[in-house]
Amino acid sequence: MNIQKSFDDPTKGVLYVVPTPIGNLEDITYRALKVLKSVSIIAAEDTRNTKKLLNHFEITTSLISYHEHNKASRADQLLERVQSGESIAIVSDAGMPAISDPGYELVEAAIEHDQSVVVLPGANAALCALVGSGLPAREFYFYGFLPRKKKDKAAALTQLKDFQATLLFYESPYRVKDTLKTISEQLGNRRVAIARELTKRFEEYVRGTVDELLVWVEQQELKGEFCLVMEGNTTPREQETLLWWSHLSVLDHVNYYIAEDNVSSKEAIKQVAADRKMPKRDVYQIFHVDE
């Protein structure tokens, strides 16, 4: 068991987790600026990006890199400084460290060594997107970035299929279209919102169904960082029991009919399209691409 009283001993070093603006520098807090000025050193995901932030606010604290490729070797060096009584801050390029960014391992190591970890509140793209989406925010599940490969992405979405909580994803502009297509194939035509360039001049929300947004993305040159917010499974529990195939992917659904009913792939595709209320051409495409 670990009990932390964050400020009982002023002589102890502290690891501060400091969120930074996700686009609008005015979103930095007074407390974050105070911490960044007072710590001995700032561990940054990209020192070049963080240097721009520090220069803007005339902060001269030294920087050290802490990112995905050096976090294992850097952790011991940073912890030694905290254990010696120094306080350090960790920041990512934007938003809250450890949320789809480096930071978790350093926090874990500090706790294991009985060092205080103080997390400051601040900017986070996923929560901004959730509240602005207009979808239920009482219960939500943050996934982060989906796998890049289509089959891995489909498998991940299938595991989320029965979640009733609102689902949150980060996505690259280069993969938004593919992700929406895979969502349509695996989860159906749910309500969804895209939030891009949050807090920046070109902030934009696009709200609708998956099918509507698929039409929209075909007409756009996609730029910026994207958050996808999607409604959870709203199928009543009693209806779920009637959908015997609900746990199957589209591909497995087609293969089931081929094997169990001894029908051709053409007939199986037709039946799956009827079950799922999908266009036959979409089922055909999934079956012949993924088989």
Buried (B, 14 or more C-beta within 10 A) or exposed (E): EEEEEEEEEEEBBBBBBBBBBBBEEEBBBEEBBEBBBEBBBBBBBBBEBBBEBBEEEEBEBEBBBBBEEEBEEBBEEBBEBBBEEBBBBBBBBBBBBBBBBBBEBBBEBBBEEEBBBBBBEBBBBBBBBBEBBEBBBEEBEBBEEBEEEBEEBBEBBBEBBEBBBBBBBBBBBEBBBBBBBBBBBBBBBBBBBBBBBBBBEEBEBBBBBBBEBBEBBEEBEBEBBBBBBBBBBEBEEEEEEEEEBBEBBBBEBBBBBBEEEEBEBEBBBBBBBEBBEBEBEBBBBBBEEBE
